[in-house]
Amino acid sequence: MSVPVTTLFALEYHVVDDYVARRAPFRDAHLRLAGAAYARGELRLGGEAFASQDPYVVNGLVSRWHVHPWAVAVGG
């Protein structure tokens, strides 16, 4: 029996050392951006267009990020 495989794309952030201490001023905007993208169906967990607008990225809390394929064999 063949199991269908769904390919999603994972967004990976590399954050600065003091990320937790610095994120508070940007957290509400980060969550609003994520919520709006999710409501439009553009985001399940994160994404490239999301990252380029994310206040954490724009304000230097994320030192680099990349998107890579993620094959899902079981689950949604």
PDB file of N, CA, C and O in Angstrom:
ATOM      1  N   MET A   1       0.838  -1.185   0.000  1.00  0.00           N
ATOM      2  CA  MET A   1       0.000   0.000   0.000  1.00  0.00           C
ATOM      3  C   MET A   1       0.879   1.243   0.000  1.00  0.00           C
ATOM      4  O   MET A   1       1.792   1.363   0.816  1.00  0.00           O
ATOM      5  N   SER A   2       0.610   2.143  -0.892  1.00  0.00           N
ATOM      6  CA  SER A   2       1.370   3.378  -1.007  1.00  0.00           C
ATOM      7  C   SER A   2       0.761   4.460  -0.113  1.00  0.00           C
ATOM      8  O   SER A   2      -0.458   4.624  -0.066  1.00  0.00           O
ATOM      9  N   VAL A   3       1.604   5.181   0.581  1.00  0.00           N
ATOM     10  CA  VAL A   3       1.157   6.268   1.457  1.00  0.00           C
ATOM     11  C   VAL A   3       1.458   7.589   0.763  1.00  0.00           C
ATOM     12  O   VAL A   3       2.610   7.846   0.412  1.00  0.00           O
ATOM     13  N   PRO A   4       0.443   8.439   0.557  1.00  0.00           N
ATOM     14  CA  PRO A   4       0.712   9.729  -0.076  1.00  0.00           C
ATOM     15  C   PRO A   4       1.583  10.601   0.819  1.00  0.00           C
ATOM     16  O   PRO A   4       1.437  10.609   2.041  1.00  0.00           O
ATOM     17  N   VAL A   5       2.475  11.321   0.192  1.00  0.00           N
ATOM     18  CA  VAL A   5       3.369  12.220   0.917  1.00  0.00           C
ATOM     19  C   VAL A   5       3.041  13.647   0.526  1.00  0.00           C
ATOM     20  O   VAL A   5       2.980  13.969  -0.661  1.00  0.00           O
ATOM     21  N   THR A   6       2.831  14.497   1.501  1.00  0.00           N
ATOM     22  CA  THR A   6       2.575  15.909   1.271  1.00  0.00           C
ATOM     23  C   THR A   6       3.865  16.674   1.516  1.00  0.00           C
ATOM     24  O   THR A   6       4.536  16.449   2.523  1.00  0.00           O
ATOM     25  N   THR A   7       4.218  17.568   0.616  1.00  0.00           N
ATOM     26  CA  THR A   7       5.396  18.395   0.823  1.00  0.00           C
ATOM     27  C   THR A   7       4.970  19.773   1.285  1.00  0.00           C
ATOM     28  O   THR A   7       4.245  20.483   0.588  1.00  0.00           O
ATOM     29  N   LEU A   8       5.421  20.131   2.440  1.00  0.00           N
ATOM     30  CA  LEU A   8       5.253  21.488   2.961  1.00  0.00           C
ATOM     31  C   LEU A   8       6.623  22.145   2.916  1.00  0.00           C
ATOM     32  O   LEU A   8       7.600  21.525   2.496  1.00  0.00           O
ATOM     33  N   PHE A   9       6.695  23.373   3.338  1.00  0.00           N
ATOM     34  CA  PHE A   9       7.974  24.057   3.395  1.00  0.00           C
ATOM     35  C   PHE A   9       8.167  24.603   4.796  1.00  0.00           C
ATOM     36  O   PHE A   9       7.293  25.280   5.337  1.00  0.00           O
ATOM     37  N   ALA A  10       9.323  24.303   5.381  1.00  0.00           N
ATOM     38  CA  ALA A  10       9.620  24.727   6.746  1.00  0.00           C
ATOM     39  C   ALA A  10      10.449  26.005   6.710  1.00  0.00           C
ATOM     40  O   ALA A  10      11.401  26.129   5.940  1.00  0.00           O
ATOM     41  N   LEU A  11      10.069  26.939   7.551  1.00  0.00           N
ATOM     42  CA  LEU A  11      10.805  28.192   7.713  1.00  0.00           C
ATOM     43  C   LEU A  11      11.648  28.061   8.966  1.00  0.00           C
ATOM     44  O   LEU A  11      11.127  27.809  10.052  1.00  0.00           O
ATOM     45  N   GLU A  12      12.945  28.232   8.815  1.00  0.00           N
ATOM     46  CA  GLU A  12      13.851  28.110   9.951  1.00  0.00           C
ATOM     47  C   GLU A  12      14.504  29.456  10.232  1.00  0.00           C
ATOM     48  O   GLU A  12      15.122  30.056   9.353  1.00  0.00           O
ATOM     49  N   TYR A  13      14.360  29.920  11.465  1.00  0.00           N
ATOM     50  CA  TYR A  13      14.974  31.173  11.899  1.00  0.00           C
ATOM     51  C   TYR A  13      16.232  30.880  12.713  1.00  0.00           C
ATOM     52  O   TYR A  13      16.265  29.946  13.514  1.00  0.00           O
ATOM     53  N   HIS A  14      17.249  31.681  12.499  1.00  0.00           N
ATOM     54  CA  HIS A  14      18.437  31.700  13.342  1.00  0.00           C
ATOM     55  C   HIS A  14      18.380  33.052  14.061  1.00  0.00           C
ATOM     56  O   HIS A  14      18.503  34.106  13.435  1.00  0.00           O
ATOM     57  N   VAL A  15      18.195  33.004  15.362  1.00  0.00           N
ATOM     58  CA  VAL A  15      17.974  34.242  16.115  1.00  0.00           C
ATOM     59  C   VAL A  15      19.257  34.711  16.788  1.00  0.00           C
ATOM     60  O   VAL A  15      20.187  33.932  16.996  1.00  0.00           O
ATOM     61  N   VAL A  16      19.291  36.000  17.124  1.00  0.00           N
ATOM     62  CA  VAL A  16      20.430  36.585  17.816  1.00  0.00           C
ATOM     63  C   VAL A  16      20.470  36.078  19.261  1.00  0.00           C
ATOM     64  O   VAL A  16      19.465  35.601  19.788  1.00  0.00           O
ATOM     65  N   ASP A  17      21.626  36.185  19.881  1.00  0.00           N
ATOM     66  CA  ASP A  17      21.811  35.658  21.230  1.00  0.00           C
ATOM     67  C   ASP A  17      20.831  36.242  22.245  1.00  0.00           C
ATOM     68  O   ASP A  17      20.363  35.525  23.129  1.00  0.00           O
ATOM     69  N   ASP A  18      20.517  37.526  22.130  1.00  0.00           N
ATOM     70  CA  ASP A  18      19.626  38.166  23.105  1.00  0.00           C
ATOM     71  C   ASP A  18      18.184  38.291  22.589  1.00  0.00           C
ATOM     72  O   ASP A  18      17.451  39.203  22.971  1.00  0.00           O
ATOM     73  N   TYR A  19      17.804  37.372  21.730  1.00  0.00           N
ATOM     74  CA  TYR A  19      16.475  37.371  21.112  1.00  0.00           C
ATOM     75  C   TYR A  19      15.344  37.463  22.141  1.00  0.00           C
ATOM     76  O   TYR A  19      14.452  38.301  22.009  1.00  0.00           O
ATOM     77  N   VAL A  20      15.380  36.615  23.152  1.00  0.00           N
ATOM     78  CA  VAL A  20      14.292  36.587  24.137  1.00  0.00           C
ATOM     79  C   VAL A  20      14.170  37.923  24.852  1.00  0.00           C
ATOM     80  O   VAL A  20      13.058  38.384  25.110  1.00  0.00           O
ATOM     81  N   ALA A  21      15.273  38.543  25.172  1.00  0.00           N
ATOM     82  CA  ALA A  21      15.251  39.832  25.861  1.00  0.00           C
ATOM     83  C   ALA A  21      14.758  40.963  24.958  1.00  0.00           C
ATOM     84  O   ALA A  21      14.184  41.937  25.446  1.00  0.00           O
ATOM     85  N   ARG A  22      14.974  40.845  23.646  1.00  0.00           N
ATOM     86  CA  ARG A  22      14.652  41.923  22.706  1.00  0.00           C
ATOM     87  C   ARG A  22      13.310  41.786  22.002  1.00  0.00           C
ATOM     88  O   ARG A  22      12.869  42.740  21.361  1.00  0.00           O
ATOM     89  N   ARG A  23      12.644  40.643  22.094  1.00  0.00           N
ATOM     90  CA  ARG A  23      11.471  40.414  21.261  1.00  0.00           C
ATOM     91  C   ARG A  23      10.195  41.095  21.751  1.00  0.00           C
ATOM     92  O   ARG A  23       9.291  41.315  20.945  1.00  0.00           O
ATOM     93  N   ALA A  24      10.084  41.430  23.005  1.00  0.00           N
ATOM     94  CA  ALA A  24       8.827  41.950  23.573  1.00  0.00           C
ATOM     95  C   ALA A  24       8.215  43.106  22.781  1.00  0.00           C
ATOM     96  O   ALA A  24       7.009  43.079  22.535  1.00  0.00           O
ATOM     97  N   PRO A  25       8.982  44.121  22.370  1.00  0.00           N
ATOM     98  CA  PRO A  25       8.362  45.239  21.642  1.00  0.00           C
ATOM     99  C   PRO A  25       7.775  44.853  20.281  1.00  0.00           C
ATOM    100  O   PRO A  25       6.945  45.583  19.739  1.00  0.00           O
ATOM    101  N   PHE A  26       8.194  43.723  19.731  1.00  0.00           N
ATOM    102  CA  PHE A  26       7.777  43.316  18.393  1.00  0.00           C
ATOM    103  C   PHE A  26       6.811  42.128  18.399  1.00  0.00           C
ATOM    104  O   PHE A  26       6.291  41.751  17.349  1.00  0.00           O
ATOM    105  N   ARG A  27       6.572  41.546  19.558  1.00  0.00           N
ATOM    106  CA  ARG A  27       5.789  40.311  19.637  1.00  0.00           C
ATOM    107  C   ARG A  27       4.353  40.486  19.153  1.00  0.00           C
ATOM    108  O   ARG A  27       3.869  39.653  18.386  1.00  0.00           O
ATOM    109  N   ASP A  28       3.662  41.534  19.571  1.00  0.00           N
ATOM    110  CA  ASP A  28       2.280  41.741  19.126  1.00  0.00           C
ATOM    111  C   ASP A  28       2.198  41.884  17.613  1.00  0.00           C
ATOM    112  O   ASP A  28       1.312  41.304  16.985  1.00  0.00           O
ATOM    113  N   ALA A  29       3.110  42.648  17.019  1.00  0.00           N
ATOM    114  CA  ALA A  29       3.114  42.827  15.560  1.00  0.00           C
ATOM    115  C   ALA A  29       3.442  41.509  14.862  1.00  0.00           C
ATOM    116  O   ALA A  29       2.866  41.204  13.818  1.00  0.00           O
ATOM    117  N   HIS A  30       4.348  40.738  15.421  1.00  0.00           N
ATOM    118  CA  HIS A  30       4.700  39.425  14.874  1.00  0.00           C
ATOM    119  C   HIS A  30       3.473  38.510  14.871  1.00  0.00           C
ATOM    120  O   HIS A  30       3.197  37.843  13.874  1.00  0.00           O
ATOM    121  N   LEU A  31       2.745  38.480  15.978  1.00  0.00           N
ATOM    122  CA  LEU A  31       1.566  37.618  16.074  1.00  0.00           C
ATOM    123  C   LEU A  31       0.423  38.103  15.195  1.00  0.00           C
ATOM    124  O   LEU A  31      -0.314  37.285  14.645  1.00  0.00           O
ATOM    125  N   ARG A  32       0.258  39.416  15.047  1.00  0.00           N
ATOM    126  CA  ARG A  32      -0.769  39.953  14.131  1.00  0.00           C
ATOM    127  C   ARG A  32      -0.462  39.550  12.696  1.00  0.00           C
ATOM    128  O   ARG A  32      -1.354  39.130  11.959  1.00  0.00           O
ATOM    129  N   LEU A  33       0.793  39.678  12.304  1.00  0.00           N
ATOM    130  CA  LEU A  33       1.210  39.303  10.955  1.00  0.00           C
ATOM    131  C   LEU A  33       0.950  37.819  10.714  1.00  0.00           C
ATOM    132  O   LEU A  33       0.426  37.441   9.667  1.00  0.00           O
ATOM    133  N   ALA A  34       1.310  36.989  11.669  1.00  0.00           N
ATOM    134  CA  ALA A  34       1.088  35.550  11.542  1.00  0.00           C
ATOM    135  C   ALA A  34      -0.405  35.228  11.478  1.00  0.00           C
ATOM    136  O   ALA A  34      -0.827  34.409  10.662  1.00  0.00           O
ATOM    137  N   GLY A  35      -1.196  35.858  12.323  1.00  0.00           N
ATOM    138  CA  GLY A  35      -2.639  35.607  12.337  1.00  0.00           C
ATOM    139  C   GLY A  35      -3.308  36.012  11.036  1.00  0.00           C
ATOM    140  O   GLY A  35      -4.182  35.301  10.540  1.00  0.00           O
ATOM    141  N   ALA A  36      -2.907  37.143  10.480  1.00  0.00           N
ATOM    142  CA  ALA A  36      -3.487  37.609   9.215  1.00  0.00           C
ATOM    143  C   ALA A  36      -3.102  36.677   8.065  1.00  0.00           C
ATOM    144  O   ALA A  36      -3.941  36.359   7.223  1.00  0.00           O
ATOM    145  N   ALA A  37      -1.857  36.242   8.022  1.00  0.00           N
ATOM    146  CA  ALA A  37      -1.414  35.328   6.973  1.00  0.00           C
ATOM    147  C   ALA A  37      -2.121  33.982   7.098  1.00  0.00           C
ATOM    148  O   ALA A  37      -2.469  33.369   6.088  1.00  0.00           O
ATOM    149  N   TYR A  38      -2.332  33.529   8.300  1.00  0.00           N
ATOM    150  CA  TYR A  38      -3.057  32.277   8.525  1.00  0.00           C
ATOM    151  C   TYR A  38      -4.512  32.413   8.058  1.00  0.00           C
ATOM    152  O   TYR A  38      -5.040  31.517   7.400  1.00  0.00           O
ATOM    153  N   ALA A  39      -5.146  33.516   8.394  1.00  0.00           N
ATOM    154  CA  ALA A  39      -6.551  33.740   8.008  1.00  0.00           C
ATOM    155  C   ALA A  39      -6.712  33.765   6.487  1.00  0.00           C
ATOM    156  O   ALA A  39      -7.752  33.347   5.978  1.00  0.00           O
ATOM    157  N   ARG A  40      -5.710  34.244   5.757  1.00  0.00           N
ATOM    158  CA  ARG A  40      -5.758  34.270   4.295  1.00  0.00           C
ATOM    159  C   ARG A  40      -5.410  32.919   3.681  1.00  0.00           C
ATOM    160  O   ARG A  40      -5.494  32.755   2.464  1.00  0.00           O
ATOM    161  N   GLY A  41      -5.021  31.949   4.508  1.00  0.00           N
ATOM    162  CA  GLY A  41      -4.651  30.633   4.006  1.00  0.00           C
ATOM    163  C   GLY A  41      -3.243  30.567   3.453  1.00  0.00           C
ATOM    164  O   GLY A  41      -2.893  29.599   2.778  1.00  0.00           O
ATOM    165  N   GLU A  42      -2.437  31.564   3.719  1.00  0.00           N
ATOM    166  CA  GLU A  42      -1.072  31.617   3.202  1.00  0.00           C
ATOM    167  C   GLU A  42      -0.061  30.965   4.141  1.00  0.00           C
ATOM    168  O   GLU A  42       1.079  30.703   3.756  1.00  0.00           O
ATOM    169  N   LEU A  43      -0.477  30.713   5.340  1.00  0.00           N
ATOM    170  CA  LEU A  43       0.462  30.300   6.370  1.00  0.00           C
ATOM    171  C   LEU A  43      -0.114  29.167   7.193  1.00  0.00           C
ATOM    172  O   LEU A  43      -1.239  29.253   7.684  1.00  0.00           O
ATOM    173  N   ARG A  44       0.645  28.128   7.337  1.00  0.00           N
ATOM    174  CA  ARG A  44       0.301  27.088   8.308  1.00  0.00           C
ATOM    175  C   ARG A  44       1.158  27.279   9.539  1.00  0.00           C
ATOM    176  O   ARG A  44       0.653  27.304  10.662  1.00  0.00           O
ATOM    177  N   LEU A  45       2.456  27.415   9.326  1.00  0.00           N
ATOM    178  CA  LEU A  45       3.392  27.591  10.426  1.00  0.00           C
ATOM    179  C   LEU A  45       4.371  28.734  10.192  1.00  0.00           C
ATOM    180  O   LEU A  45       4.976  29.213  11.151  1.00  0.00           O
ATOM    181  N   GLY A  46       4.545  29.176   8.986  1.00  0.00           N
ATOM    182  CA  GLY A  46       5.497  30.230   8.644  1.00  0.00           C
ATOM    183  C   GLY A  46       5.721  30.187   7.150  1.00  0.00           C
ATOM    184  O   GLY A  46       5.226  29.270   6.495  1.00  0.00           O
ATOM    185  N   GLY A  47       6.431  31.120   6.587  1.00  0.00           N
ATOM    186  CA  GLY A  47       6.690  31.075   5.154  1.00  0.00           C
ATOM    187  C   GLY A  47       7.608  32.189   4.713  1.00  0.00           C
ATOM    188  O   GLY A  47       7.888  33.128   5.459  1.00  0.00           O
ATOM    189  N   GLU A  48       8.071  32.063   3.482  1.00  0.00           N
ATOM    190  CA  GLU A  48       9.087  33.014   2.994  1.00  0.00           C
ATOM    191  C   GLU A  48       8.561  34.433   2.931  1.00  0.00           C
ATOM    192  O   GLU A  48       9.227  35.360   3.392  1.00  0.00           O
ATOM    193  N   ALA A  49       7.360  34.620   2.359  1.00  0.00           N
ATOM    194  CA  ALA A  49       6.808  35.982   2.292  1.00  0.00           C
ATOM    195  C   ALA A  49       6.542  36.504   3.697  1.00  0.00           C
ATOM    196  O   ALA A  49       6.722  37.691   3.970  1.00  0.00           O
ATOM    197  N   PHE A  50       6.117  35.623   4.580  1.00  0.00           N
ATOM    198  CA  PHE A  50       5.908  36.002   5.977  1.00  0.00           C
ATOM    199  C   PHE A  50       7.213  36.488   6.594  1.00  0.00           C
ATOM    200  O   PHE A  50       7.247  37.540   7.232  1.00  0.00           O
ATOM    201  N   ALA A  51       8.271  35.735   6.409  1.00  0.00           N
ATOM    202  CA  ALA A  51       9.556  36.069   7.036  1.00  0.00           C
ATOM    203  C   ALA A  51      10.072  37.427   6.590  1.00  0.00           C
ATOM    204  O   ALA A  51      10.615  38.178   7.401  1.00  0.00           O
ATOM    205  N   SER A  52       9.915  37.751   5.327  1.00  0.00           N
ATOM    206  CA  SER A  52      10.457  39.028   4.840  1.00  0.00           C
ATOM    207  C   SER A  52       9.755  40.235   5.448  1.00  0.00           C
ATOM    208  O   SER A  52      10.298  41.339   5.419  1.00  0.00           O
ATOM    209  N   GLN A  53       8.554  40.045   6.000  1.00  0.00           N
ATOM    210  CA  GLN A  53       7.811  41.137   6.634  1.00  0.00           C
ATOM    211  C   GLN A  53       7.793  41.040   8.159  1.00  0.00           C
ATOM    212  O   GLN A  53       7.345  41.969   8.831  1.00  0.00           O
ATOM    213  N   ASP A  54       8.271  39.937   8.702  1.00  0.00           N
ATOM    214  CA  ASP A  54       8.193  39.681  10.134  1.00  0.00           C
ATOM    215  C   ASP A  54       8.976  40.743  10.910  1.00  0.00           C
ATOM    216  O   ASP A  54      10.149  40.976  10.618  1.00  0.00           O
ATOM    217  N   PRO A  55       8.345  41.390  11.893  1.00  0.00           N
ATOM    218  CA  PRO A  55       9.049  42.389  12.699  1.00  0.00           C
ATOM    219  C   PRO A  55      10.318  41.845  13.361  1.00  0.00           C
ATOM    220  O   PRO A  55      11.255  42.608  13.594  1.00  0.00           O
ATOM    221  N   TYR A  56      10.369  40.561  13.665  1.00  0.00           N
ATOM    222  CA  TYR A  56      11.586  39.980  14.226  1.00  0.00           C
ATOM    223  C   TYR A  56      12.724  40.020  13.209  1.00  0.00           C
ATOM    224  O   TYR A  56      13.874  40.257  13.577  1.00  0.00           O
ATOM    225  N   VAL A  57      12.414  39.792  11.940  1.00  0.00           N
ATOM    226  CA  VAL A  57      13.420  39.848  10.880  1.00  0.00           C
ATOM    227  C   VAL A  57      13.780  41.305  10.581  1.00  0.00           C
ATOM    228  O   VAL A  57      14.956  41.667  10.539  1.00  0.00           O
ATOM    229  N   VAL A  58      12.764  42.126  10.375  1.00  0.00           N
ATOM    230  CA  VAL A  58      12.961  43.532  10.010  1.00  0.00           C
ATOM    231  C   VAL A  58      13.779  44.280  11.058  1.00  0.00           C
ATOM    232  O   VAL A  58      14.559  45.169  10.718  1.00  0.00           O
ATOM    233  N   ASN A  59      13.603  43.925  12.329  1.00  0.00           N
ATOM    234  CA  ASN A  59      14.280  44.632  13.417  1.00  0.00           C
ATOM    235  C   ASN A  59      15.537  43.920  13.924  1.00  0.00           C
ATOM    236  O   ASN A  59      16.039  44.242  15.001  1.00  0.00           O
ATOM    237  N   GLY A  60      16.042  42.961  13.160  1.00  0.00           N
ATOM    238  CA  GLY A  60      17.341  42.363  13.435  1.00  0.00           C
ATOM    239  C   GLY A  60      17.399  41.314  14.528  1.00  0.00           C
ATOM    240  O   GLY A  60      18.491  40.970  14.982  1.00  0.00           O
ATOM    241  N   LEU A  61      16.263  40.794  14.964  1.00  0.00           N
ATOM    242  CA  LEU A  61      16.286  39.733  15.968  1.00  0.00           C
ATOM    243  C   LEU A  61      16.570  38.371  15.351  1.00  0.00           C
ATOM    244  O   LEU A  61      17.021  37.450  16.032  1.00  0.00           O
ATOM    245  N   VAL A  62      16.304  38.253  14.059  1.00  0.00           N
ATOM    246  CA  VAL A  62      16.617  37.035  13.304  1.00  0.00           C
ATOM    247  C   VAL A  62      17.840  37.349  12.456  1.00  0.00           C
ATOM    248  O   VAL A  62      17.800  38.230  11.597  1.00  0.00           O
ATOM    249  N   SER A  63      18.929  36.622  12.702  1.00  0.00           N
ATOM    250  CA  SER A  63      20.174  36.901  11.988  1.00  0.00           C
ATOM    251  C   SER A  63      20.167  36.343  10.568  1.00  0.00           C
ATOM    252  O   SER A  63      20.790  36.910   9.671  1.00  0.00           O
ATOM    253  N   ARG A  64      19.464  35.235  10.369  1.00  0.00           N
ATOM    254  CA  ARG A  64      19.270  34.682   9.023  1.00  0.00           C
ATOM    255  C   ARG A  64      18.130  33.687   9.084  1.00  0.00           C
ATOM    256  O   ARG A  64      17.765  33.191  10.150  1.00  0.00           O
ATOM    257  N   TRP A  65      17.575  33.406   7.909  1.00  0.00           N
ATOM    258  CA  TRP A  65      16.476  32.453   7.818  1.00  0.00           C
ATOM    259  C   TRP A  65      16.511  31.797   6.457  1.00  0.00           C
ATOM    260  O   TRP A  65      17.075  32.343   5.508  1.00  0.00           O
ATOM    261  N   HIS A  66      15.905  30.621   6.364  1.00  0.00           N
ATOM    262  CA  HIS A  66      15.772  29.962   5.071  1.00  0.00           C
ATOM    263  C   HIS A  66      14.557  29.045   5.109  1.00  0.00           C
ATOM    264  O   HIS A  66      14.067  28.659   6.171  1.00  0.00           O
ATOM    265  N   VAL A  67      14.096  28.715   3.922  1.00  0.00           N
ATOM    266  CA  VAL A  67      12.942  27.843   3.742  1.00  0.00           C
ATOM    267  C   VAL A  67      13.428  26.573   3.071  1.00  0.00           C
ATOM    268  O   VAL A  67      14.200  26.624   2.113  1.00  0.00           O
ATOM    269  N   HIS A  68      12.974  25.428   3.576  1.00  0.00           N
ATOM    270  CA  HIS A  68      13.357  24.166   2.951  1.00  0.00           C
ATOM    271  C   HIS A  68      12.159  23.224   2.902  1.00  0.00           C
ATOM    272  O   HIS A  68      11.260  23.317   3.738  1.00  0.00           O
ATOM    273  N   PRO A  69      12.144  22.320   1.927  1.00  0.00           N
ATOM    274  CA  PRO A  69      11.037  21.367   1.809  1.00  0.00           C
ATOM    275  C   PRO A  69      10.965  20.467   3.044  1.00  0.00           C
ATOM    276  O   PRO A  69      11.983  20.101   3.631  1.00  0.00           O
ATOM    277  N   TRP A  70       9.752  20.128   3.414  1.00  0.00           N
ATOM    278  CA  TRP A  70       9.513  19.250   4.555  1.00  0.00           C
ATOM    279  C   TRP A  70       8.458  18.245   4.117  1.00  0.00           C
ATOM    280  O   TRP A  70       7.291  18.601   3.953  1.00  0.00           O
ATOM    281  N   ALA A  71       8.854  17.007   3.929  1.00  0.00           N
ATOM    282  CA  ALA A  71       7.919  15.969   3.477  1.00  0.00           C
ATOM    283  C   ALA A  71       7.145  15.427   4.679  1.00  0.00           C
ATOM    284  O   ALA A  71       7.740  15.005   5.671  1.00  0.00           O
ATOM    285  N   VAL A  72       5.824  15.441   4.583  1.00  0.00           N
ATOM    286  CA  VAL A  72       4.951  14.950   5.643  1.00  0.00           C
ATOM    287  C   VAL A  72       4.380  13.611   5.184  1.00  0.00           C
ATOM    288  O   VAL A  72       3.620  13.554   4.218  1.00  0.00           O
ATOM    289  N   ALA A  73       4.743  12.546   5.872  1.00  0.00           N
ATOM    290  CA  ALA A  73       4.261  11.222   5.499  1.00  0.00           C
ATOM    291  C   ALA A  73       3.013  10.828   6.280  1.00  0.00           C
ATOM    292  O   ALA A  73       2.191  10.055   5.787  1.00  0.00           O
ATOM    293  N   VAL A  74       2.866  11.350   7.489  1.00  0.00           N
ATOM    294  CA  VAL A  74       1.720  11.021   8.329  1.00  0.00           C
ATOM    295  C   VAL A  74       1.200  12.310   8.943  1.00  0.00           C
ATOM    296  O   VAL A  74       1.982  13.089   9.488  1.00  0.00           O
ATOM    297  N   GLY A  75      -0.083  12.546   8.868  1.00  0.00           N
ATOM    298  CA  GLY A  75      -0.687  13.745   9.449  1.00  0.00           C
ATOM    299  C   GLY A  75      -0.991  14.777   8.386  1.00  0.00           C
ATOM    300  O   GLY A  75      -0.795  14.550   7.192  1.00  0.00           O
ATOM    301  N   GLY A  76      -1.479  15.926   8.855  1.00  0.00           N
ATOM    302  CA  GLY A  76      -1.971  16.949   7.962  1.00  0.00           C
ATOM    303  C   GLY A  76      -0.960  17.778   7.305  1.00  0.00           C
ATOM    304  O   GLY A  76      -1.303  18.670   6.530  1.00  0.00           O
TER     305      GLY A  76
END
